[in-house]
Amino acid sequence: MKVCKVVGNVWATKKNEGLEGCKLMIVCADGESSAERFVAADFAGAGIGETVLVVTGSTARQVGKSAPIDAAIVGIVDSQEIAGEYR
């Protein structure tokens, strides 16, 4: 599981039927503006600017059931505590 930030979204009018009704969001590793961006299927209702939990690989495929996905947003982070500091 990775902590990422949603930085954008993807519109696709034609896509696999398993992705119908699923938002596709662009995410990058939280706090790293130079991090590689990737697309994740959103199963949590996230929006741009939110910090999210992302699973990848076979775990993401289990979340998507019949959808051919490699990354899935499975949670929205309310707060984080790192070394005694809340973010």
C-alpha positions as CSV (number, residue, x, y, z in Angstrom):
1,M,0.0,0.0,0.0
2,K,1.2,3.5,-0.9
3,V,0.3,6.9,0.4
4,C,-0.2,9.2,-2.7
5,K,-1.7,12.5,-3.6
6,V,-4.3,12.9,-6.3
7,V,-3.0,15.5,-8.8
8,G,-5.5,15.1,-11.7
9,N,-8.0,12.9,-13.5
10,V,-8.3,11.1,-16.8
11,W,-11.3,11.2,-19.1
12,A,-11.8,8.1,-21.3
13,T,-15.0,7.9,-23.2
14,K,-14.1,4.4,-24.5
15,K,-12.7,1.9,-22.0
16,N,-13.0,-1.7,-20.9
17,E,-16.6,-2.5,-19.7
18,G,-15.2,-3.4,-16.3
19,L,-14.2,0.2,-15.8
20,E,-17.6,1.7,-16.6
21,G,-18.7,4.1,-13.8
22,C,-15.1,4.1,-12.3
23,K,-13.2,7.4,-12.1
24,L,-9.6,7.3,-13.2
25,M,-7.3,9.6,-11.2
26,I,-3.7,10.7,-11.7
27,V,-1.7,10.2,-8.5
28,C,1.9,10.6,-7.3
29,A,3.8,9.7,-4.2
30,D,2.8,12.0,-1.3
31,G,5.2,14.9,-0.8
32,E,7.3,14.2,-3.8
33,S,6.5,16.6,-6.6
34,S,9.1,15.0,-8.8
35,A,7.7,11.5,-8.3
36,E,6.4,9.5,-11.2
37,R,2.7,9.9,-11.8
38,F,0.4,7.0,-12.6
39,V,-3.3,6.4,-13.1
40,A,-5.3,4.6,-10.4
41,A,-8.9,3.5,-10.5
42,D,-10.8,5.3,-7.8
43,F,-13.0,3.1,-5.6
44,A,-13.1,5.6,-2.7
45,G,-14.5,8.8,-4.2
46,A,-11.3,10.8,-4.0
47,G,-10.9,14.3,-5.4
48,I,-7.9,16.3,-6.7
49,G,-5.6,17.4,-3.8
50,E,-6.6,14.6,-1.4
51,T,-4.1,12.2,0.1
52,V,-5.1,8.6,-0.6
53,L,-4.2,5.0,0.0
54,V,-3.3,3.2,-3.2
55,V,-2.8,-0.6,-3.8
56,T,-1.1,-2.0,-6.8
57,G,-0.7,-5.3,-8.7
58,S,-2.8,-8.3,-7.8
59,T,-4.3,-6.5,-4.8
60,A,-5.7,-3.8,-7.1
61,R,-7.1,-6.4,-9.5
62,Q,-9.0,-8.0,-6.5
63,V,-10.6,-4.6,-5.7
64,G,-11.6,-4.1,-9.3
65,K,-13.2,-7.5,-9.7
66,S,-13.5,-7.8,-13.4
67,A,-11.6,-4.6,-14.3
68,P,-8.1,-4.8,-15.8
69,I,-6.4,-2.5,-13.4
70,D,-2.9,-2.2,-11.9
71,A,-3.5,0.5,-9.3
72,A,-6.6,1.3,-7.2
73,I,-7.5,4.0,-4.7
74,V,-8.9,2.2,-1.7
75,G,-9.0,4.9,1.0
76,I,-8.9,8.7,1.7
77,V,-6.4,9.7,4.4
78,D,-7.9,12.1,7.1
79,S,-4.6,12.7,8.9
80,Q,-1.1,11.3,9.3
81,E,1.2,11.3,12.3
82,I,4.9,11.0,11.4
83,A,7.5,11.3,14.2
84,G,5.0,13.0,16.4
85,E,3.9,15.5,13.8
86,Y,0.4,15.6,12.4
87,R,-0.1,16.4,8.7
